[in-house]
């Protein structure tokens, strides 16, 4: 009987150790899910020479990897449309939204918002691009009166157009930036509002696009970028802010932005559009 009890105790010990090992393995494999819209170089875009998770590149992807590493988690990028990223965060379907987001009053009401992070001049300077034959032709807001001006839906650029341009413009909303650029190239709109860094990346790959000559005055509240979290994720927000402070103190942002800008100009770089369900949009 004693031998049987000893054997049973030994078996229970082995099972307990096995369960602990499984729990520890599960703990070490925690995943940080991040929603982004990879149609916005140099912040987030696709390197078509790669596949899987490695294809997503850009400043925000570097930042997401840094945060995941600091948290001891594995990063999983969830590509989707720009507005779907925000919905996914609100519903708690992803942990973070990192997709070139600016602070806005509406987002402050609906999300937990991180401290600012600095991605070069991508958000600090907001501009309007147009076709190359009209380069520099628009120096004042009034010059756009009666014209069709595009902007990504639910973006800072859309808000700036509404606030700063004449009421007589026809503001055309696009689900993603690529659609707006194509509409500009095909004459369906006259101009497109974009972040300066994004505009420079677009021009680097499209010789028929140029700066219009107009630049928005941007309130400091809207400059730089923020990460969106679900309102309930206060503990994660605190950790994210600590990590952002560490990155800023180490002056990592400058190098990340330079690398992302250079990568946006390579032949295999592409702004890829996704629908709300995460499917690649063709065309």
C-alpha positions, 0 to 999 in steps of 0.5 A, spaced: 500 500 500 505 504 501 508 503 495 502 504 491 501 511 495 508 513 493 507 511 486 501 516 486 504 521 489 510 521 484 505 521 479 501 527 481 507 531 482 509 529 475 502 532 473 503 538 477 510 540 474 507 538 467 501 543 468 506 548 471 510 548 465 504 549 460 502 555 464 509 558 464 509 556 456 502 560 455 505 565 460 511 566 455 507 566 449 502 572 450 500 576 444 499 583 443 494 585 438 495 591 434 491 594 429 493 598 423 492 600 416 498 599 412 496 604 406 500 610 410 507 610 408 512 611 412 508 610 418 505 603 416 506 600 409 508 593 406 514 590 403 512 586 398 518 582 398 516 579 404 510 575 407 506 574 413 507 578 419 514 580 416 511 584 410 508 590 415 513 595 416 514 602 417 515 607 423 509 604 427 510 597 426 517 598 429 514 602 435 509 596 436 515 591 436 518 595 441 512 595 445 511 588 445 518 586 446 518 591 453 512 587 455 515 581 454 509 579 449 509 577 441 506 582 436 501 580 432 499 585 427 492 586 425 491 589 418 484 593 416 482 599 414 483 606 418 476 606 421 476 599 422 482 600 426 478 604 431 472 600 431 476 594 433 479 598 439 473 600 441 470 593 441 476 590 445 478 586 439 485 588 439 489 591 444 492 597 441 491 601 435 497 604 432 496 607 425 498 614 425 493 617 429 492 624 432 489 626 438 482 629 436 476 631 441 472 625 438 478 620 440 479 623 447 472 621 448 471 614 445 478 611 447 484 611 452 489 615 449 497 614 450 502 620 451 504 623 444 510 620 440 514 623 435 514 621 428 518 626 424 514 631 421 509 626 419 503 629 423 507 636 425 506 638 418 499 637 414 499 639 407 495 638 401 498 635 394 495 636 387 497 634 380 504 636 378 502 641 373 499 645 378 505 644 383 505 650 388 499 653 385 495 654 391 498 658 397 492 660 401 486 656 403 481 661 399 485 658 392 481 651 393 474 655 393 469 651 389 474 645 388 474 638 390 479 636 395 480 629 398 481 627 405 481 620 408 475 619 412 475 620 420 482 623 419 485 629 422 486 631 415 478 631 414 478 635 420 483 640 418 479 641 411 473 642 415 476 647 419 480 651 415 478 651 407 472 655 404 465 652 405 465 652 398 470 646 397 467 639 395 470 635 401 470 628 398 472 622 403 476 616 402 476 610 406 484 609 404 489 614 402 490 610 396 483 611 393 484 619 394 491 619 390 488 615 384 482 620 384 487 625 384 491 622 378 485 621 374 482 628 375 476 626 379 478 631 385 483 637 384 487 636 391 488 631 397 490 633 404 495 629 407 500 629 412 507 631 410 511 625 411 505 621 407 505 626 402 513 626 401 512 618 400 507 619 395 511 623 391 517 619 391 513 613 388 508 618 383 512 623 379 505 626 377 504 628 384 506 634 387 505 639 393 500 644 392 504 650 396 499 650 401 500 648 408 495 647 414 496 651 421 496 645 426 494 646 433 499 643 438 494 639 440 494 635 434 501 634 432 505 628 433 501 621 434 498 617 439 496 610 441 489 608 441 486 603 447 480 601 449 477 605 455 477 600 460 485 598 459 487 603 464 493 598 466 495 597 459 495 604 458 500 606 464 505 601 461 505 603 454 506 610 457 512 608 461 515 605 454 513 611 450 517 615 455 523 610 455 523 610 447 523 618 447 529 618 453 533 614 448 532 618 442 529 612 438 524 616 434 529 619 430 532 613 427 526 609 426 523 615 422 529 616 418 529 608 417 522 608 415 522 614 410 528 610 407 524 604 406 518 607 403 522 609 397 525 602 395 522 598 389 518 593 393 515 598 398 507 599 397 501 602 400 496 596 401 489 597 402 484 593 407 477 593 408 473 592 414 474 585 415 481 585 413 481 583 406 486 586 401 483 591 396 485 589 389 486 595 384 
